[in-house]
Amino acid sequence: MDLARLTLTTTYRDIRIGAYWLAIAGYVLLATGCSRPSTLEEIRSEGVLHVITRNAPSIYYEDQHGPAGFEYELAQRFADHLGVALRVRVAEDNTEILSVLDRNYAHIGLAGLAEGPEFAERFHTVPIGMQAQSVVIYNREINRPQSVADIADTPVHIIADSYHVRHLQALQSEHPALEWQQHSELDAAGLLKRVESGELPVAVIASNELAINHVFFPGVKEAFSLSEPENLAWLLPIEQDPSLVNAAKDFLAQLDAEGTLAQLTERYYGHLDRLNYVGARTFVHHVRNRLPRYENLFRDFGSKHGLDWRLLAAIGYQESHWRPNAVSPTGVKGLMMLTRNTASYVGISNRLDPKQSIEGGARYFTMVHDRIPERIPEPDRTWFALASYNVGFGHLEDARRLTEAGGKNPDRWMDVKEFLPLLAQKEWYTKTRFGYARGHEPVIYVQNIRRYYDVLAWMRDPSQATEQVATQEVFDLSGEVRTETGSSGQDRATLPKALGVTPPTL
């Protein structure tokens, strides 16, 4: 087994608490002698990087495929870079994470916290290349708070040991009536749920966590920010020498320079603004009232063609809003909106028959997916396949050529989606093989499907729920999903792991 790819995880409640932390403490004490090696040397000697974290879609979560999350993925890549295994311990909340780090019982804490003066003498901090703000949220049925003065007469609710405390304390000097209540039993999604229900009047959460979870709670709105953007950071025990801190900073700088950090950010956050309040409410209504008529067809043909049925359903919704009799002005018809030529190509005789339409869409998408070069890793290969499904393979290839000519990576969706809209501009499409295309449409098309998929993952398959994810199954976003050599059916089987979505924890 490759030690560098080994990830060991366990929940805090699943072990004998004292025994585990005493074991780690024993290791730390053993390593402290007259000639104590550097922290980095200790890690390489043991062959393990210990991290402590909590469940949150922006940080870490685990599904049937394994661990995922933006900060987790950075930590796994860092462990790979060091040539050691990553051992993840899952804490109940930030309070526990900070306590573990205070005792130097873990090497790094992944808590979704921002750098601040409260940590200066307590921890080393390593910015992870993402910023966030403390934002006030409220129920859209009440009047929008315009300023701190508007929330000073009611308790503000926050996650325990979050960096929002610092901003509220600073504002309290000007607004003495300002009060807040910390909740150790809730996460960001839990606060959102209670604000939407009206149980809590206002709350403060991180802007990145709002972005990930907002679509699931359309009854919540953002009022205003309490802070300027701040760097989110890993926390490391102050007792450590600078060796691990410097190694982590150098590694993250390398990821930034080579574009990997931007690519991971796009994967987790690049599609989150595509579904507004009206769109989200309408989609949820259609999931409940239209989808049940066709869900078994999506499941059956998804399984038959090696596709995640929710991806297939999300394509169908983007195409027709699950209307089997839909017809466009150009003659595209049916639930999957197939052209006459496409229907003939995939062997469909009646485009208005939902069964034939869904099977035809599944066949066609697998064909399109198989045309995308195998060297392109998931989930980008899927995003390219969706764009090709919408605009055509030739136009996609034109955009990829423009991307390469522009000095960007033609195998990365985050780069190609910048060049696709150029296909609608004469100065650019006249230089391409296939000419004009409404290139902005496939960009929106892909983003919409990614967001529809988010909601479907949240509303369906409750059998995959865990105590931390009390809704629907979530997916492996580890970034290490690779296209295996072999049949295209094997390739498509990786799609559920490669969709780059972040369902919420409740």
N, C-alpha and C positions, 0 to 999 in steps of 0.2 A: 504494500500500500504506500502511496506517495504521501509522506508526512506533511508536505507543504500544502496539500489539498485537504487534509483532515480537519474537520470542524467538529468540535465536541460541544454539545449544548445540554443544559439541564435547567429546569426551573428551580427557583430557590425553595419552593415549598416541597419539592420532590426529594429532598435530601435531608439528612440529619444536619440541621443548621450549624450547630456547634462543631461537629466533626469536620465538616468541609472547611469552614473558615480557620479552625485550628490547624488543619493540615496545611493550608496556604501560609498561615502565620509561621508554622514550623519551618517551612521552606525558606521564608524570608529571614527568619532568625539564623538558620543554618548558613545562609549566604552572607551574614553579617559577621565578619571576622576582622582580624587585623589587616588583612589584605583583601578586603571585599572587592570583587570585580564590579565593573560598571553594570548598570541595569541592562544594557544591551547585551553584554557578555553573559549575564545570568540567563536571559531569555534564550539566547542561542545555545547555551549549555544545557538547559532543560529541554529545549526544543518546543516550547509552548509560549504563546502570547496570551495572557489572561486578560479578558475584558469583562466588565460588568455593565449591564444595560437594562432597559425596560421595554415592554411591548408597546410599540407605537408604529404606525405605518410609515412615519418619517424617519424612524430609527432602526427598529428591528422587529421582525415577527417571523413565525415559522408555520409552514403548512406541510401538506403531505409530501411535497417535493424537497423540503429542507428550509433552511433559514434564508431571509431576505431583508431588505430595507436599505435605504441610502447609506446611513452611517455604518451599518453592518458590512455593506459591500466594500466600503473604503477600508474597513478594518481587515477584512479577509484578503484584500489585495495587498495590504501592508504586511500581513503575516506571510503571504506568499513571497513578497519581496525579501523578507528577512530569512526565508527558508525554514519557517517553523509552522507548527499547527496553531490554529486559533481555537481557544477554549472560551466559550461564551457562558456566562452565568446571568440568569434573568432575575432581576430584583422586582420587588413589588412596586416601587416608586422611586422618585428622585431622592427622597430622604435616605433610603437604604443605600442607594448608589454612593451618595456623598459620604455616608458613614463608612462604607467599605473602603473608599479611597482614603479617607482620613486615617485609617488604620494600615494603609499600604498593603491591603490584601488583594489588590488587582493592579495590573499595569496601566490600564486605560479605562476610563468611564465614558460610555456613550449615552448621554442623557438629553440631547437636544437643547442644551443650555448655551446661552451667549456669554462671551467674555465680559467680565465686569470687575469693578474694584473689590467686590465682596470675595472674590476668589484669589486676589493678588498674593496674599500671604498664606493661602491654604492649599492651592493647587498650581501646578504648571498647566498652561493652556496651549492648545494647538488648533488654530483656526482650520476649519474643514472646507473652506471655499464656498460657503453659503451664508447669506445674511437673512435676518428675520427681524420683525418689529413686534412690540406688544400692542395688540389691537383690541379695542372694545367691541364686543358683539352684543346684539339685542334682538328681541323678537320683532319681526317686521310688522306685526299688528299694533305695536305701540309707537309713540312718537320717537323719532330718532334723537338720541342724545347728541348735542352739538359740541359739548365741551366737558371738561372734568367737573365743572360746576353742576352740570345736569345729572351727574351720577353720584354726587357727594352726599345725597340724602338717602341712599340705599346701599346695602352691602354689595360689594363687587366680589365675584367669585373667581378663584384662580386655582391652578394645580399647586399642591404643596411643594415648597422648595423650588419654585420656578424663578427665573430672573425677572419676572413681572413685579415681584415684591420691591425690588430696587427702585423701579420707576414710580410705583405707588407711594413709597416712602418719600421720594423726592417731591412729589406733588402734594403730599399731606401738609407740608409747611405753608403752602398757599391756600390749601383747602382743608382746614382742621377737621371738618366733618367727614372727610373721606375715610371710609372703612372698607376692609376686605376680609374675606374668609377663605382660608386655604383648605383644599380637599385632597387628602391623601388617597382616598378611595376612588377618585375619578381621574380620567385622562381627558385630553382635548375633546374627543368625540363624546365622552360622557357629559362634559359641560355643554357642548353644542346641543345634545339631545334635550337636556333640561331647560336650556334657554328656548328652544323651539317649542317645547310643551308648555312654557309659561311658568314652570316650577321655579326657575331662577330668572330674575329680571334682566341682569346684565352680567357679563363675564369678560375676562381678559385672557386671550390665548395667543400663541405665536402665529405670526402671519403665514408661515410655511405650513403649519398644521391646519390652519383655516383653509388654505388653498387645497390641501389634499382631501379634507373632509366636507367641504362646503356643499358639494353637489348632493350629498346624502341628507342634508338638513336645509332644504331651500327656504324654510320659514325663518332662518336666521340671517341677519344682515350685519355688515361691518359698519360701525359708527365712525370711529376715528382712531388714530394711532397715538399711543402714549410716548413713543420713542422714535428716534431715527433708526434706520437699519443698523443692526449690530452683527458682528461675526459669531456664528455658531461655532462651538469649539469642543474638542475632546478635552477631558480633564485627566490629569495625571498626578499621582501623589507627590506632595512637595518634598518628601524624603528621597525621592529618586534623584540621581544625578542627571545632568543634561543630556546624556547619551541617547536615550530613547526619544526625548523631546526633539532633539536636533534631527534624528533619523526620520521621525514622523514628519517634521516640517519639510525636510528635503524631499521625502517621497511624495507628499501632497503637492509640492511645487513642481515636481516632475510630471505628475498626473495633469496638472493645470497646463503646463507648457506643451504637452503632447496632445492636448484636447480631450483626454479621457474624462477629466472632471466635468467638462461641459457636456459631454455625451451622457454621462450618468445623470446629470441634472436634468437634461432633456427627457431622459427615459422616465424619470420619476415625476417631473413637474411640468414637462413641456406641453401637456395636453389638458391641463386642469382648468383652463379658462373658456372651454368650448361649450359649456352647458349653463345657460342662465336660469333664472328662477322659473320663468314660464316654460322653457324647454324641459327643465328637470321635472316639473310637476306634470307636464303633458306626457313625458316619457314614462314616469311611474304609473300614471293612469293607464297608459297603453300596455304596460307590462302586466297589469292586473286584469285588464279587460279584453285585450286583443291577443296577447301572446299565448294564453292557454289553449287557443284553438290550433296553434301551429307548433307548440313547444315540442311535442313528441316527434314531429317531422324534423325539426332542427336537431333534436337529439339523435334520431335514427340516422339521418344522412351525415351528420357530423361524425358519428362513430364509424359509419361505413367508409368515409373518406379520410379518416385520421385527423379530423379537425375538432377543436373545442366548439361545442354547439353554441356557446354564448358568443363566440366570435362570429359564427355564421348568422346567428340571430341579430347581432349588432349590425352586420352588413345589411341584412334584410330591412331593419328599421331605418337605416340611413337611406336606403333605396326607395322605400315605399311607405314607411310607417306601418308595415305589416298589413298593407291593403292589397289583397290578391287581384283586384280589378284595376289597379292603378295603370294609367296610360299617360305617357309624356307627349308633348306636342311633336316630338320627333319619331313617335311610334314605338318607343321602348315600353315594354309591357310587363305586368305581373308583379308578384310580391318581391322578386329579386331583380326586377326591371331589366330583363334580358333583351338584347336586340334580336331581330329575326335571324341574323347571321350567327350570332352566338348560340341561340337556341338550336339551330340546325347543327352547329359544330359539336355541341355536347349531346345531341340526340334527343332534344325535347320537341314534342309536336304541339303542345298546348301551353303557351306561356301563361295563360290565365288560370290554369289549374295549380293551386298552391303546392301540391305534392311535387308535380313536375318542375315547377319553378324553383323550389328549394333544392331539389336534387340537382337541377341544372346549375344553380348558383354554386353549390358545393363542388361539383365537377369542375366548373370553370375556374373557381378560385384555386383549387389544387393544381390545375394546369398552369395557371399564372404563377403560383408560388414556385413550381418546379422550374420555371424559366429564369427566376432570379438566381444569379450566380451563387453557388454553394459556399464560396469563400466568405460571403457576407454573413456575419454572425447574427443570431437572433438577439433581440427582437427586431433589429433593423430589416432583416430579410422579410419579415411579415409586413412591416410598414411599407416597404417597397412593393410587395405583392398587392397590398390594398391600393396603393397609388396607381399601380399598373391596371388593376381591375377597374379603376375609375377612368383613367385618362388614356390607357393603352400603353403597351410595352414599348412601342417605338418612341412615343413622346417622353416616357420615363427615361429611356436611354439617351435621348437628346439632352434632357436636364442633367443627367449624370455626366455627359461629356462637357457641358457648360461648367458644371461644378469642378471638374478636373482642370479645365482650362483656366478657371478662376483661382486655382491654387488651393482648392479645398478637396476634401476626401469624397470621391464619388460612391464609396461604399458605406457612408454614414448618412442616415436619414436626416440628422440635424443639419448637415451641410446641404444636402440635395434639396431639402424643402425651401431653402433660401433662393434657389435658382429656378425652381419650377415656375413661379409666377412670371419669370422673364419670357417664357414661351408665348405670352400674350402681347409682347412688345416687338414691333417690327424690326428694330435694330438688332434683336437677338434671334427671333425665330427664322429670319432670313438666312441665318448662318447654320441652321440645323437641317437634318435630313428629312424630318417629317413635318416641319413647318409649324404653323400656328396651332396653339392649344390654349384653352382657358386654364392656365397652369396654376392659378390660385385655388381652383376647385379641388384637385386631389389633396392639397395640403389640408384644407378644411375637412375634406372627406375622411382622411386618416385620423385627424384629431377628434372628430365627432365619434367615430367608431370606437376609438380608445376610451372615450368617456362613457359611451353607452355600455361598453363592456364592463367598466367599473361598476355601474349601477346594477347590471345583471348579476355580477359576481356578488354583490352585496345583498341582493334580494332573493337569490336562488341557492339551492343546494345547502340547506341548513345542517345537513348531516356532517358537514366538514367543520362545523363551528367548534371552537375551543373556549375555554373559560376566558381567555383574553380576547378572542375574536368571536363574539357572541352573535354573529349574524351569518355570513356566508364564507365559503372557503376563499383563501387568498393564494397568491401564486408566487412561485420562486422567481425573484428578480435579481438573482445573484450575479448576473452578468457573465457567468461562466457556462451558460448554456451554449453548447457547441453543436453545429450541424455534423452529425456522424456520417462517415462514409458508408455507402450502402444504398438501400432503396429509398425513394422519395417518401414512401410511407413512413419510414423511420424518421425522416426529417420532419414531417408534419406532426409526428407524435410529440415533438418537443414544443409545439406551439403553445399549449397551455402553460408551460413554464416560462414563456418568452414574451408575454404580452405587455410587460412593463406597466402594470396597474398597481394601485395601492388602496385596496379597500380599507375601511376604517376599523378600528377597534372600539368596542362599546363597553 
